[in-house]
């Protein structure tokens, strides 16, 4: 699987979580964080799979520890 395709799939999953969090009334700031993470995953040239394996997702601007853990899972 190419890195762009993987990144797109990550973005789709993050958007799904974002939508479900919105529907369930989750904390607004968490919802915003997932939306931002989806945008980053979709637009970055970084190989998110490689970053996840290396444990360096938080080095990508805008990815916090929690989001990095979710992507890695």
C-alpha positions as protocol buffer text, in pm:
chain_id: "A"
residue {
  index: 1
  type: UNK
  ca { x: 0 y: 0 z: 0 }
}
residue {
  index: 2
  type: UNK
  ca { x: 140 y: 339 z: -94 }
}
residue {
  index: 3
  type: UNK
  ca { x: 202 y: 601 z: 172 }
}
residue {
  index: 4
  type: UNK
  ca { x: -53 y: 838 z: 14 }
}
residue {
  index: 5
  type: UNK
  ca { x: -321 y: 568 z: 20 }
}
residue {
  index: 6
  type: UNK
  ca { x: -239 y: 480 z: 381 }
}
residue {
  index: 7
  type: UNK
  ca { x: -250 y: 848 z: 481 }
}
residue {
  index: 8
  type: UNK
  ca { x: -588 y: 884 z: 309 }
}
residue {
  index: 9
  type: UNK
  ca { x: -724 y: 584 z: 499 }
}
residue {
  index: 10
  type: UNK
  ca { x: -596 y: 729 z: 827 }
}
residue {
  index: 11
  type: UNK
  ca { x: -765 y: 1059 z: 741 }
}
residue {
  index: 12
  type: UNK
  ca { x: -1094 y: 880 z: 667 }
}
residue {
  index: 13
  type: UNK
  ca { x: -1083 y: 694 z: 1000 }
}
residue {
  index: 14
  type: UNK
  ca { x: -1001 y: 1014 z: 1190 }
}
residue {
  index: 15
  type: UNK
  ca { x: -1296 y: 1187 z: 1022 }
}
residue {
  index: 16
  type: UNK
  ca { x: -1523 y: 899 z: 1118 }
}
residue {
  index: 17
  type: UNK
  ca { x: -1414 y: 929 z: 1482 }
}
residue {
  index: 18
  type: UNK
  ca { x: -1460 y: 1308 z: 1455 }
}
residue {
  index: 19
  type: UNK
  ca { x: -1817 y: 1264 z: 1328 }
}
residue {
  index: 20
  type: UNK
  ca { x: -1905 y: 1008 z: 1594 }
}
residue {
  index: 21
  type: UNK
  ca { x: -1762 y: 1230 z: 1866 }
}
residue {
  index: 22
  type: UNK
  ca { x: -1967 y: 1523 z: 1740 }
}
residue {
  index: 23
  type: UNK
  ca { x: -2284 y: 1315 z: 1742 }
}
residue {
  index: 24
  type: UNK
  ca { x: -2222 y: 1191 z: 2094 }
}
residue {
  index: 25
  type: UNK
  ca { x: -2155 y: 1541 z: 2230 }
}
residue {
  index: 26
  type: UNK
  ca { x: -1789 y: 1476 z: 2312 }
}
residue {
  index: 27
  type: UNK
  ca { x: -1568 y: 1759 z: 2437 }
}
residue {
  index: 28
  type: UNK
  ca { x: -1548 y: 2026 z: 2166 }
}
residue {
  index: 29
  type: UNK
  ca { x: -1169 y: 2049 z: 2182 }
}
residue {
  index: 30
  type: UNK
  ca { x: -1126 y: 1674 z: 2131 }
}
residue {
  index: 31
  type: UNK
  ca { x: -1358 y: 1692 z: 1830 }
}
residue {
  index: 32
  type: UNK
  ca { x: -1153 y: 1978 z: 1685 }
}
residue {
  index: 33
  type: UNK
  ca { x: -831 y: 1783 z: 1744 }
}
residue {
  index: 34
  type: UNK
  ca { x: -959 y: 1488 z: 1539 }
}
residue {
  index: 35
  type: UNK
  ca { x: -1069 y: 1717 z: 1257 }
}
residue {
  index: 36
  type: UNK
  ca { x: -728 y: 1884 z: 1251 }
}
residue {
  index: 37
  type: UNK
  ca { x: -551 y: 1546 z: 1262 }
}
residue {
  index: 38
  type: UNK
  ca { x: -758 y: 1427 z: 964 }
}
residue {
  index: 39
  type: UNK
  ca { x: -659 y: 1737 z: 768 }
}
residue {
  index: 40
  type: UNK
  ca { x: -293 y: 1683 z: 854 }
}
residue {
  index: 41
  type: UNK
  ca { x: -306 y: 1313 z: 759 }
}
residue {
  index: 42
  type: UNK
  ca { x: -465 y: 1396 z: 426 }
}
residue {
  index: 43
  type: UNK
  ca { x: -230 y: 1678 z: 332 }
}
residue {
  index: 44
  type: UNK
  ca { x: 106 y: 1565 z: 469 }
}
residue {
  index: 45
  type: UNK
  ca { x: 381 y: 1422 z: 253 }
}
residue {
  index: 46
  type: UNK
  ca { x: 506 y: 1229 z: 557 }
}
residue {
  index: 47
  type: UNK
  ca { x: 469 y: 851 z: 557 }
}
residue {
  index: 48
  type: UNK
  ca { x: 236 y: 805 z: 856 }
}
residue {
  index: 49
  type: UNK
  ca { x: 283 y: 429 z: 866 }
}
residue {
  index: 50
  type: UNK
  ca { x: 660 y: 471 z: 894 }
}
residue {
  index: 51
  type: UNK
  ca { x: 617 y: 744 z: 1156 }
}
residue {
  index: 52
  type: UNK
  ca { x: 381 y: 522 z: 1357 }
}
residue {
  index: 53
  type: UNK
  ca { x: 629 y: 233 z: 1351 }
}
residue {
  index: 54
  type: UNK
  ca { x: 909 y: 467 z: 1459 }
}
residue {
  index: 55
  type: UNK
  ca { x: 697 y: 630 z: 1729 }
}
residue {
  index: 56
  type: UNK
  ca { x: 754 y: 976 z: 1581 }
}
residue {
  index: 57
  type: UNK
  ca { x: 401 y: 1086 z: 1488 }
}
residue {
  index: 58
  type: UNK
  ca { x: 411 y: 1364 z: 1748 }
}
residue {
  index: 59
  type: UNK
  ca { x: 696 y: 1524 z: 1556 }
}
residue {
  index: 60
  type: UNK
  ca { x: 448 y: 1619 z: 1285 }
}
residue {
  index: 61
  type: UNK
  ca { x: 316 y: 1963 z: 1373 }
}
residue {
  index: 62
  type: UNK
  ca { x: -39 y: 1940 z: 1504 }
}
residue {
  index: 63
  type: UNK
  ca { x: -28 y: 1576 z: 1617 }
}
residue {
  index: 64
  type: UNK
  ca { x: -46 y: 1538 z: 1991 }
}
residue {
  index: 65
  type: UNK
  ca { x: 26 y: 1230 z: 2198 }
}
residue {
  index: 66
  type: UNK
  ca { x: -335 y: 1112 z: 2208 }
}
residue {
  index: 67
  type: UNK
  ca { x: -388 y: 1142 z: 1833 }
}
residue {
  index: 68
  type: UNK
  ca { x: -53 y: 973 z: 1769 }
}
residue {
  index: 69
  type: UNK
  ca { x: -161 y: 680 z: 1988 }
}
residue {
  index: 70
  type: UNK
  ca { x: -493 y: 654 z: 1804 }
}
residue {
  index: 71
  type: UNK
  ca { x: -322 y: 653 z: 1463 }
}
residue {
  index: 72
  type: UNK
  ca { x: -74 y: 392 z: 1580 }
}
residue {
  index: 73
  type: UNK
  ca { x: -355 y: 162 z: 1696 }
}
